[in-house]
């Protein structure tokens, strides 16, 4: 599955992850983007709109799950 961890068009702007090509990541989002806290927590960043995106350009393999994020909840190992 395509992930924002491997898309060359994913950008963080003002605390939001957005598509540099202007595609909506989440339909229910007012700006089409997602909160950057998902990235900080290392959550999966796989969205339905990205799966068939004609502009998707891979920058390589996705970041392994154990190397994602920098904020962990209490009791969670890094």
Secondary structure, 3 states (H helix, E strand, C coil): CCCHHHECCEEEECCEEEECCCCCCCCCCCCCCEECHHHHHCCCCCCHHHHCCCCCCECCCCCCHHHCCCCCCCCCCC
